[in-house]
């Protein structure tokens, strides 16, 4: 699996329109907690079912996109943060130490 980087605010609308599962990882490149959460997530992401679209946002470089994500999916902004989107709706969001690839896989499987 690999990340698709979000670099344009229009991509948020595209994710909202998609069918199936998408995951957005919002990452602060200046934060050691965010680095650890990302590394731990990537070590376990084989648990996530194939076909799940994985998106990555560098929120230091793209603060406006981060704000749009919070507004579009009706979640409080956190960093680091994951949002699991199903058919355009956020069905799971987690931040900091609660970020877990296993939990994402479990939600998708149920």
C-alpha angles and dihedrals in degrees: 000000000000139000124258106213118230109221104151129058090224089069089070090063089049091053090048090054096049123107119227128019129335128172126205120199112196108201134185108212089201097056125086092201089055091049091052093047091050093047092048091047092050092049089059103032093106084082090067112094118255112259094043107128112229119205127186126201124194094207094189090063095036108036092150091058091049090054090048091052091053091049097043096048097033096237132136112253114253134164122245095023140156126205122194110206123196119187091338098313127103107238098170135023126175136169142197113347092000092070107113133165088201092057091049090051091048093051091049092048094052 
